Amino acid sequence: MSAPVVRAFGSRAVLAVAAVLALAPVLFLVSLSLRGVDDISNGGWLPTRVRWDNWPAAFDTVPLARMLANSWLIALGATLLTVLVAVPTAYLTARGGRRGQRLYSVLLAAYCAPPVIAVLPLYFLLKSVDLTNSVLGLALVDGLANVPVAVWLLDGFVRRVPRELEEAGWVDGLSVVAGVRRVVLPLVLPGLVAASLVCFFLAYNEFLFAVSFAQSPSAQPLTVGLSLFQGDRTVQFGQQAAASLVAIVPVYLLAVAAQRLLIGGLSQGAVK
């Protein structure tokens, strides 16, 4: 075989192996969701007898539908807040000279700290404004926590926008805010979409703040709901697997549908 054919075959083989490795945990969850407790304890990849009772039992054990809706509301609200704060902040870090670089460093340094150190002060801050045990409070915390990630992703896009374009807009009478909205934002839109998707996934998967600030099922997201299947002595693996599939399938579909926007946006911002 010729060299191009061998390279093409090798690339497809590597992609096939990567796809199998990525899908194996999900397929194993499907297998677990169709097995009884004894069947799971015996090990193995496939069920000896298919059982569907884990699915309705999972919805009876915890309010999955309500928690799934909470997860989406929290993730969407957090992403909106992150974008509103991160866009002007990324503009300042990219155009602010030394002060912008200092702000950029402070944001990244703050994100490197373990989130658990912020749980106690955030709890009392939310309590002071009566936002503990609420979807709004979790969206607020997750949205602000993801600002450094969004700024890190958007900073490179803003730097790639020629400053001369903004200066031309200023000559035409645009203010700085109008210049950002009408000149910079359309050019960094791929990066903004990619950053929004990344922050959405981070907020959707967040667990520490959710389990710390939400004690009622009316405000708990599905990440907290998944932990409720673990009792003192037994773990309902089959029900937990079914609930996990309920949680990840919508996000998987979103990731597949938006993969071109996500990969394209991140790759365009890779080179500053």
N, C-alpha and C positions, 0 to 999 in steps of 0.2 A: 504494500500500500504506500501511496505517496505521503510525504510529510504533512501537507494540509489535511488529508483525510485522518491521519493518525492524531493530529492535534485536535481536530473536531471531535473525534471519538473520545479522546481523553477528556475534553471539556465536558461533553455530555455525561460521561461516566462520573466525573467529579460532581456535577450538578445533581445527578440522580442519587448519589450517596448522600449529599447534603440534604436533599428533599426527604429522603427516608429518615435521616436522623432528626430532621425538624418535625416530621409528622408522627414519628414513633410514640412520643409521649401522649399525643392527642388520641391516637388509635388505641393505646393502652387504657386511656381513660374511658373510651367507648366500651372496651372489654370489661373493665371493672364495673361500669354502670349496669351491665347485663348479667352480673354474677351475684350469688348469695354469699353470706358471710363465710360459710364452710368452704365454698368453692374458692374464695379469695385466699383463705388461710392455707389451702393446699398448694398455692403457687400456680405457676403456669401463665401463659400469655392469652389463652383462649378459654372461654367459659365451657364447662362440661355440659351445662344446661342453661339455655338463655332464659333470663328472668327479667320481666319489665316492671316489677313492683317497686324497684328502687326509684323510678321516676316520679310516680305520684306520691310515694312516701317522702321524697325530698321536699316536695312542695308543701306537704303536711307538717314536716318537722320545723321548717323556717319559712317565713313569707318571702319566697324567692322573687315573685313578680314585683313586689313592692321594693325589695332591696335592689333588684336589677334597675328599676326605674330611678331609684336614688343614685345608683352608680352613674347612670347617664346624666342625670341632672347635675350632680356634683362635677363630673368631668367636663361637661359643656360650660357650666358657669365658671369653673376654674380656668378653662382655656380662654374664655372671653376676657376674664380679668387679666390673665397673663399677657395676652396680646395688647390690651390697652395700656398696660404699664411698660411692657418690654419694648414696644416700638419707639416711643420717645427716648427711652433709656439707651437703647442701642444706637440711636442717632447721636446722643450725647457722647457715648463712649467712642464712637467712630469719628466724630467731628470736633470733639472737645479738647484735642491736644493732650497735654500732660494731665490735666484734670480728668479728662475722659479716660485715660489709661488708668489713673488711680481708682476711679469709680469701677472700671472693668475688673481690676484686681481685687477690689473689696468684695464685689459681687461673687466672683469665683471662689475667693477665700471663704466667704460665708457659706457657700454651697458645699464646700469640702468638710465642714463640721458635721458630726453625726446628728441626725434630726432629733434623736431622743433628748438632747440637751434643751431643745426648745419646747418640749411638751408642757412642762410645768408653767413657764411664763405665758405661753399661748393659751393654756387653759384658763388662767386667771384673767387674761385680756378678753377672751370670749365670754367669760362669765360676767365681766363688768358691763358688757353690752347685751347680755341675755341672748347669746348666740351659741351656747353650748347645747349639745343634743339637737342640732338642727342641720338641715341640708345646706342652708345658706352659710353657716359658720364653717363647715367643712370645705365648701367651694371657695370661700375667702382664704382659708389657710392654704389649701392646695394651690390656688392660683398665685398667691404671693411666693410660695415656696418654689414654684417652677420658673419664676422670673429670671434667675441667673442662667438657667438652661436656654431659655428663649433668647436672652441677650447674647449669650455665647454663640448661638446659631445665627442670629441676625447681624451681628457686628460685621462679619465678613462680607455679607451682601451689601450693607450700606457703604463699606469702604470701596467696593467695586464701582459704585455709582460716581461718575466724574463730577467733581465739585463745580466744573464749569457749567453744567446743566442747571444746577441750583442758582449759580450767579446770574445766568441768563434770565431765569425766572424772577430773580430779585430786580433786575434791570427793568423787567416788564411790569413791575409793581407788586409782585407777590411778596407776602410776608414770609417769615421763616416757617411758620406753621403751615401756611398754604403751600409753600414749596415742598415741604415734606409730604403733604397729602397729595399734591398733584404731580410732583416730579419723582420723588424718591419711592413712595409706596408702590406705584405701578411697576417700577423696575425691580423691586425686591419682592414682588408678589410670590414667585416660586419659593423663595426662602421662607416667607411668612406662612405659606400653606404647610411647608414641611415642618417648621417649628411648631405650628399649631397642632399638627398631628402627633408629634413627639410629646408635647405637653399634655395632650388629651390622653394618650396612653399612660403617661406617668400618673396623672390624676386618677384615672380609672383603676389603676393597679395599687394605689396607695392604701396602706393598711395601718401603720402606726398611729397617725393622727385620727383615723376613723375609729379605731378601737379605744382610743384615749378620750375622745370628745363626744362620742355618740353611744349612749347606753340603751336607747329605745329602738326597736325595729322600724319605727316610723322615720328615723333619720339614718339608720345604719346602711352602708352600701353592701354589695354582695361579697366583697373581700372579708368583711366581718362575719357575714352569714356563713361562709365556708368554714370558719373556725368553730362554729356552733355544733357541727356534727361530731366533734370529739368530746366524748363524755369522760367521766372519771375513770372508768374501767374499760370501756369499749369505744371503738371508733367505727362509725358507720361508713366504711370505705365506699360501698356501692352507692349510697345516697350522696356522699360527698363528691364522687366522680360525676354523677349526673348533674349535680349543682354546678360543678366546675365547667362542664360542657355548656350549660346554660349561660355561664359568665363569659366564656372565651369565644364562643361561636360568633356572636355579633361583632366582636372586635376583630376577629380573624377576617370576617367578610369585609369590614371597613378597611382593614389593612390591604387586603387583596384588591379591592376596588380603587384604593388610592395609592397603590404602590408606585405607579409612574410619577405621580406628583411628589411622593415622599422621596424616592430615589433621585429623581431629577432635580428636586430642590436642594437636597443635601449635597449632591455632586457639583452643582453649580456654585455652591458656596464653599467648596473645599479649597479652592485656590483664591487667595486674597491678593 
